[in-house]
Amino acid sequence: MWRVFFFLLGFGLMVVGCSYIITYLNLLTMGYSFSNYLHFIFGRVECLFSIIGFIMISVIILTSGRQNDDLYL
């Protein structure tokens, strides 16, 4: 049961983080260069949620099938 909880938590963090990354794409239309944009989003905590969520989902999927050599939730 805890695997499903952490999977859904990681998915929620990825959704929040990716939505902020997409929202901050408007900075490119205001004259920011792409390198400034990347520097800006890596400095924001809410954008790092997507990386944390991706790591959580990857760990849950890769460690859940150790008993039978299967990948499942």
A tleap script that builds the chain and sets N, CA, C and O, in Angstrom:
source leaprc.protein.ff14SB
mol = sequence {
  NMET TRP ARG VAL PHE PHE PHE LEU LEU GLY
  PHE GLY LEU MET VAL VAL GLY CYS SER TYR
  ILE ILE THR TYR LEU ASN LEU LEU THR MET
  GLY TYR SER PHE SER ASN TYR LEU HIE PHE
  ILE PHE GLY ARG VAL GLU CYS LEU PHE SER
  ILE ILE GLY PHE ILE MET ILE SER VAL ILE
  ILE LEU THR SER GLY ARG GLN ASN ASP ASP
  LEU TYR CLEU
}
set mol.1.N position { 0.815 -1.197 0.000 }
set mol.1.CA position { 0.000 0.000 0.000 }
set mol.1.C position { 0.864 1.270 0.000 }
set mol.1.O position { 0.503 2.282 -0.601 }
set mol.2.N position { 1.995 1.194 0.676 }
set mol.2.CA position { 2.859 2.376 0.732 }
set mol.2.C position { 3.459 2.697 -0.628 }
set mol.2.O position { 3.767 3.852 -0.920 }
set mol.3.N position { 3.627 1.654 -1.474 }
set mol.3.CA position { 4.165 1.898 -2.815 }
set mol.3.C position { 3.215 2.759 -3.639 }
set mol.3.O position { 3.639 3.666 -4.356 }
set mol.4.N position { 1.929 2.460 -3.524 }
set mol.4.CA position { 0.927 3.224 -4.275 }
set mol.4.C position { 0.899 4.658 -3.783 }
set mol.4.O position { 0.790 5.586 -4.584 }
set mol.5.N position { 0.997 4.852 -2.462 }
set mol.5.CA position { 1.007 6.205 -1.897 }
set mol.5.C position { 2.186 7.008 -2.420 }
set mol.5.O position { 2.014 8.141 -2.870 }
set mol.6.N position { 3.377 6.435 -2.365 }
set mol.6.CA position { 4.558 7.168 -2.819 }
set mol.6.C position { 4.563 7.350 -4.339 }
set mol.6.O position { 5.074 8.349 -4.844 }
set mol.7.N position { 3.991 6.380 -5.067 }
set mol.7.CA position { 3.876 6.549 -6.511 }
set mol.7.C position { 2.969 7.734 -6.838 }
set mol.7.O position { 3.311 8.569 -7.675 }
set mol.8.N position { 1.812 7.806 -6.176 }
set mol.8.CA position { 0.894 8.918 -6.420 }
set mol.8.C position { 1.465 10.251 -5.933 }
set mol.8.O position { 1.230 11.290 -6.550 }
set mol.9.N position { 2.208 10.221 -4.834 }
set mol.9.CA position { 2.862 11.440 -4.356 }
set mol.9.C position { 3.902 11.920 -5.361 }
set mol.9.O position { 3.979 13.113 -5.652 }
set mol.10.N position { 4.702 11.001 -5.891 }
set mol.10.CA position { 5.694 11.364 -6.903 }
set mol.10.C position { 5.039 11.877 -8.170 }
set mol.10.O position { 5.535 12.817 -8.793 }
set mol.11.N position { 3.918 11.260 -8.560 }
set mol.11.CA position { 3.204 11.717 -9.744 }
set mol.11.C position { 2.656 13.123 -9.523 }
set mol.11.O position { 2.736 13.965 -10.417 }
set mol.12.N position { 2.106 13.380 -8.356 }
set mol.12.CA position { 1.598 14.717 -8.048 }
set mol.12.C position { 2.703 15.761 -8.054 }
set mol.12.O position { 2.504 16.868 -8.552 }
set mol.13.N position { 3.864 15.422 -7.506 }
set mol.13.CA position { 4.991 16.358 -7.517 }
set mol.13.C position { 5.450 16.637 -8.941 }
set mol.13.O position { 5.798 17.769 -9.277 }
set mol.14.N position { 5.450 15.603 -9.778 }
set mol.14.CA position { 5.842 15.822 -11.175 }
set mol.14.C position { 4.857 16.728 -11.899 }
set mol.14.O position { 5.262 17.583 -12.687 }
set mol.15.N position { 3.570 16.548 -11.637 }
set mol.15.CA position { 2.565 17.386 -12.292 }
set mol.15.C position { 2.726 18.834 -11.873 }
set mol.15.O position { 2.678 19.732 -12.713 }
set mol.16.N position { 2.917 19.072 -10.575 }
set mol.16.CA position { 3.092 20.441 -10.087 }
set mol.16.C position { 4.356 21.065 -10.661 }
set mol.16.O position { 4.329 22.199 -11.139 }
set mol.17.N position { 5.467 20.327 -10.617 }
set mol.17.CA position { 6.729 20.854 -11.126 }
set mol.17.C position { 6.711 21.140 -12.610 }
set mol.17.O position { 7.209 22.175 -13.052 }
set mol.18.N position { 6.141 20.231 -13.384 }
set mol.18.CA position { 6.090 20.440 -14.834 }
set mol.18.C position { 5.139 21.566 -15.213 }
set mol.18.O position { 5.378 22.272 -16.193 }
set mol.19.N position { 4.071 21.742 -14.456 }
set mol.19.CA position { 3.168 22.855 -14.770 }
set mol.19.C position { 3.848 24.195 -14.496 }
set mol.19.O position { 3.617 25.156 -15.230 }
set mol.20.N position { 4.673 24.280 -13.467 }
set mol.20.CA position { 5.421 25.517 -13.229 }
set mol.20.C position { 6.479 25.744 -14.314 }
set mol.20.O position { 6.693 26.875 -14.750 }
set mol.21.N position { 7.130 24.677 -14.744 }
set mol.21.CA position { 8.129 24.816 -15.807 }
set mol.21.C position { 7.474 25.333 -17.079 }
set mol.21.O position { 8.021 26.208 -17.749 }
set mol.22.N position { 6.309 24.796 -17.412 }
set mol.22.CA position { 5.597 25.262 -18.602 }
set mol.22.C position { 5.125 26.701 -18.418 }
set mol.22.O position { 5.178 27.494 -19.358 }
set mol.23.N position { 4.668 27.041 -17.225 }
set mol.23.CA position { 4.217 28.408 -16.959 }
set mol.23.C position { 5.366 29.406 -17.091 }
set mol.23.O position { 5.191 30.500 -17.628 }
set mol.24.N position { 6.539 29.017 -16.598 }
set mol.24.CA position { 7.685 29.923 -16.669 }
set mol.24.C position { 8.251 30.050 -18.085 }
set mol.24.O position { 9.157 30.853 -18.311 }
set mol.25.N position { 7.734 29.273 -19.043 }
set mol.25.CA position { 8.162 29.455 -20.435 }
set mol.25.C position { 7.796 30.839 -20.959 }
set mol.25.O position { 8.362 31.298 -21.951 }
set mol.26.N position { 6.853 31.505 -20.299 }
set mol.26.CA position { 6.498 32.867 -20.698 }
set mol.26.C position { 7.661 33.840 -20.518 }
set mol.26.O position { 7.662 34.920 -21.108 }
set mol.27.N position { 8.648 33.467 -19.709 }
set mol.27.CA position { 9.815 34.331 -19.541 }
set mol.27.C position { 10.604 34.464 -20.840 }
set mol.27.O position { 11.260 35.479 -21.074 }
set mol.28.N position { 10.537 33.440 -21.678 }
set mol.28.CA position { 11.258 33.506 -22.944 }
set mol.28.C position { 10.677 34.576 -23.859 }
set mol.28.O position { 11.401 35.173 -24.656 }
set mol.29.N position { 9.377 34.819 -23.750 }
set mol.29.CA position { 8.763 35.849 -24.586 }
set mol.29.C position { 9.063 37.254 -24.070 }
set mol.29.O position { 8.874 38.235 -24.788 }
set mol.30.N position { 9.529 37.349 -22.826 }
set mol.30.CA position { 9.842 38.666 -22.265 }
set mol.30.C position { 11.306 39.036 -22.440 }
set mol.30.O position { 11.750 40.056 -21.914 }
set mol.31.N position { 12.068 38.219 -23.175 }
set mol.31.CA position { 13.437 38.595 -23.485 }
set mol.31.C position { 14.506 37.786 -22.779 }
set mol.31.O position { 15.692 38.049 -22.977 }
set mol.32.N position { 14.132 36.809 -21.962 }
set mol.32.CA position { 15.130 35.958 -21.320 }
set mol.32.C position { 15.743 35.041 -22.370 }
set mol.32.O position { 15.055 34.593 -23.287 }
set mol.33.N position { 17.027 34.767 -22.239 }
set mol.33.CA position { 17.637 33.765 -23.112 }
set mol.33.C position { 17.352 32.381 -22.526 }
set mol.33.O position { 16.906 32.256 -21.385 }
set mol.34.N position { 17.618 31.346 -23.325 }
set mol.34.CA position { 17.314 29.997 -22.855 }
set mol.34.C position { 18.203 29.616 -21.671 }
set mol.34.O position { 17.750 28.910 -20.769 }
set mol.35.N position { 19.445 30.063 -21.656 }
set mol.35.CA position { 20.335 29.759 -20.526 }
set mol.35.C position { 19.874 30.479 -19.263 }
set mol.35.O position { 19.953 29.915 -18.172 }
set mol.36.N position { 19.393 31.715 -19.393 }
set mol.36.CA position { 18.836 32.405 -18.230 }
set mol.36.C position { 17.586 31.705 -17.721 }
set mol.36.O position { 17.361 31.623 -16.513 }
set mol.37.N position { 16.770 31.200 -18.648 }
set mol.37.CA position { 15.565 30.469 -18.276 }
set mol.37.C position { 15.914 29.206 -17.495 }
set mol.37.O position { 15.308 28.931 -16.460 }
set mol.38.N position { 16.887 28.435 -17.985 }
set mol.38.CA position { 17.296 27.220 -17.282 }
set mol.38.C position { 17.863 27.536 -15.906 }
set mol.38.O position { 17.580 26.837 -14.934 }
set mol.39.N position { 18.665 28.592 -15.829 }
set mol.39.CA position { 19.213 29.000 -14.536 }
set mol.39.C position { 18.092 29.396 -13.579 }
set mol.39.O position { 18.163 29.102 -12.386 }
set mol.40.N position { 17.073 30.052 -14.089 }
set mol.40.CA position { 15.948 30.474 -13.259 }
set mol.40.C position { 15.147 29.281 -12.738 }
set mol.40.O position { 14.826 29.226 -11.551 }
set mol.41.N position { 14.819 28.320 -13.619 }
set mol.41.CA position { 13.973 27.214 -13.165 }
set mol.41.C position { 14.721 26.238 -12.265 }
set mol.41.O position { 14.101 25.596 -11.417 }
set mol.42.N position { 16.040 26.107 -12.426 }
set mol.42.CA position { 16.774 25.243 -11.510 }
set mol.42.C position { 16.949 25.883 -10.140 }
set mol.42.O position { 17.300 25.194 -9.181 }
set mol.43.N position { 16.718 27.159 -10.031 }
set mol.43.CA position { 16.791 27.835 -8.744 }
set mol.43.C position { 15.470 27.886 -8.004 }
set mol.43.O position { 15.429 28.300 -6.846 }
set mol.44.N position { 14.394 27.474 -8.646 }
set mol.44.CA position { 13.066 27.505 -8.037 }
set mol.44.C position { 12.735 26.137 -7.438 }
set mol.44.O position { 12.916 25.107 -8.088 }
set mol.45.N position { 12.251 26.136 -6.195 }
set mol.45.CA position { 11.935 24.881 -5.515 }
set mol.45.C position { 10.771 24.176 -6.185 }
set mol.45.O position { 10.789 22.953 -6.328 }
set mol.46.N position { 9.758 24.929 -6.599 }
set mol.46.CA position { 8.590 24.283 -7.190 }
set mol.46.C position { 8.906 23.633 -8.528 }
set mol.46.O position { 8.191 22.722 -8.947 }
set mol.47.N position { 9.949 24.073 -9.205 }
set mol.47.CA position { 10.347 23.417 -10.446 }
set mol.47.C position { 11.168 22.154 -10.166 }
set mol.47.O position { 11.181 21.227 -10.975 }
set mol.48.N position { 11.838 22.124 -9.041 }
set mol.48.CA position { 12.603 20.942 -8.680 }
set mol.48.C position { 11.700 19.808 -8.211 }
set mol.48.O position { 12.154 18.669 -8.097 }
set mol.49.N position { 10.428 20.098 -7.936 }
set mol.49.CA position { 9.477 19.049 -7.573 }
set mol.49.C position { 9.343 18.018 -8.685 }
set mol.49.O position { 9.105 16.843 -8.409 }
set mol.50.N position { 9.491 18.440 -9.935 }
set mol.50.CA position { 9.376 17.489 -11.036 }
set mol.50.C position { 10.519 16.477 -11.007 }
set mol.50.O position { 10.308 15.301 -11.303 }
set mol.51.N position { 11.712 16.915 -10.659 }
set mol.51.CA position { 12.852 16.006 -10.564 }
set mol.51.C position { 12.687 15.065 -9.377 }
set mol.51.O position { 12.950 13.868 -9.487 }
set mol.52.N position { 12.248 15.608 -8.240 }
set mol.52.CA position { 12.029 14.790 -7.052 }
set mol.52.C position { 10.939 13.758 -7.313 }
set mol.52.O position { 11.078 12.597 -6.929 }
set mol.53.N position { 9.860 14.172 -7.960 }
set mol.53.CA position { 8.787 13.246 -8.285 }
set mol.53.C position { 9.234 12.156 -9.234 }
set mol.53.O position { 8.856 10.997 -9.067 }
set mol.54.N position { 10.037 12.511 -10.233 }
set mol.54.CA position { 10.551 11.518 -11.172 }
set mol.54.C position { 11.432 10.496 -10.461 }
set mol.54.O position { 11.358 9.301 -10.750 }
set mol.55.N position { 12.257 10.958 -9.541 }
set mol.55.CA position { 13.121 10.046 -8.783 }
set mol.55.C position { 12.279 9.127 -7.908 }
set mol.55.O position { 12.559 7.932 -7.813 }
set mol.56.N position { 11.246 9.680 -7.266 }
set mol.56.CA position { 10.382 8.850 -6.426 }
set mol.56.C position { 9.685 7.767 -7.238 }
set mol.56.O position { 9.646 6.610 -6.819 }
set mol.57.N position { 9.140 8.124 -8.385 }
set mol.57.CA position { 8.452 7.152 -9.222 }
set mol.57.C position { 9.429 6.091 -9.720 }
set mol.57.O position { 9.097 4.905 -9.735 }
set mol.58.N position { 10.613 6.497 -10.123 }
set mol.58.CA position { 11.611 5.544 -10.622 }
set mol.58.C position { 12.036 4.565 -9.539 }
set mol.58.O position { 12.161 3.368 -9.795 }
set mol.59.N position { 12.257 5.068 -8.338 }
set mol.59.CA position { 12.669 4.189 -7.231 }
set mol.59.C position { 11.566 3.202 -6.892 }
set mol.59.O position { 11.840 2.021 -6.678 }
set mol.60.N position { 10.329 3.663 -6.840 }
set mol.60.CA position { 9.219 2.775 -6.512 }
set mol.60.C position { 9.054 1.692 -7.581 }
set mol.60.O position { 8.853 0.525 -7.245 }
set mol.61.N position { 9.136 2.055 -8.837 }
set mol.61.CA position { 8.955 1.067 -9.903 }
set mol.61.C position { 10.122 0.078 -9.939 }
set mol.61.O position { 9.905 -1.118 -10.129 }
set mol.62.N position { 11.338 0.553 -9.762 }
set mol.62.CA position { 12.495 -0.335 -9.874 }
set mol.62.C position { 12.699 -1.217 -8.655 }
set mol.62.O position { 13.282 -2.294 -8.782 }
set mol.63.N position { 12.240 -0.803 -7.472 }
set mol.63.CA position { 12.438 -1.619 -6.274 }
set mol.63.C position { 11.247 -2.495 -5.944 }
set mol.63.O position { 11.353 -3.344 -5.059 }
set mol.64.N position { 10.124 -2.327 -6.610 }
set mol.64.CA position { 8.943 -3.097 -6.237 }
set mol.64.C position { 8.973 -4.528 -6.756 }
set mol.64.O position { 8.288 -5.378 -6.186 }
set mol.65.N position { 9.713 -4.836 -7.784 }
set mol.65.CA position { 9.699 -6.160 -8.373 }
set mol.65.C position { 10.882 -7.024 -8.005 }
set mol.65.O position { 11.198 -7.953 -8.749 }
set mol.66.N position { 11.537 -6.775 -6.923 }
set mol.66.CA position { 12.740 -7.519 -6.575 }
set mol.66.C position { 12.457 -8.974 -6.212 }
set mol.66.O position { 13.328 -9.825 -6.387 }
set mol.67.N position { 11.276 -9.275 -5.717 }
set mol.67.CA position { 10.994 -10.636 -5.264 }
set mol.67.C position { 10.865 -11.600 -6.436 }
set mol.67.O position { 11.378 -12.717 -6.373 }
set mol.68.N position { 10.199 -11.192 -7.488 }
set mol.68.CA position { 9.941 -12.088 -8.617 }
set mol.68.C position { 10.623 -11.636 -9.898 }
set mol.68.O position { 10.316 -12.159 -10.969 }
set mol.69.N position { 11.521 -10.698 -9.819 }
set mol.69.CA position { 12.170 -10.108 -10.997 }
set mol.69.C position { 11.169 -9.499 -11.961 }
set mol.69.O position { 11.371 -9.533 -13.175 }
set mol.70.N position { 10.100 -8.946 -11.433 }
set mol.70.CA position { 9.079 -8.272 -12.218 }
set mol.70.C position { 9.049 -6.802 -11.875 }
set mol.70.O position { 9.442 -6.403 -10.779 }
set mol.71.N position { 8.581 -5.992 -12.816 }
set mol.71.CA position { 8.374 -4.577 -12.569 }
set mol.71.C position { 6.882 -4.328 -12.498 }
set mol.71.O position { 6.202 -4.327 -13.525 }
set mol.72.N position { 6.377 -4.121 -11.326 }
set mol.72.CA position { 4.955 -3.854 -11.146 }
set mol.72.C position { 4.752 -2.991 -9.912 }
set mol.72.O position { 5.649 -2.858 -9.080 }
set mol.73.N position { 3.579 -2.415 -9.803 }
set mol.73.CA position { 3.246 -1.623 -8.627 }
set mol.73.C position { 2.475 -2.503 -7.684 }
set mol.73.O position { 2.077 -2.057 -6.608 }
savepdb mol mol.pdb
quit
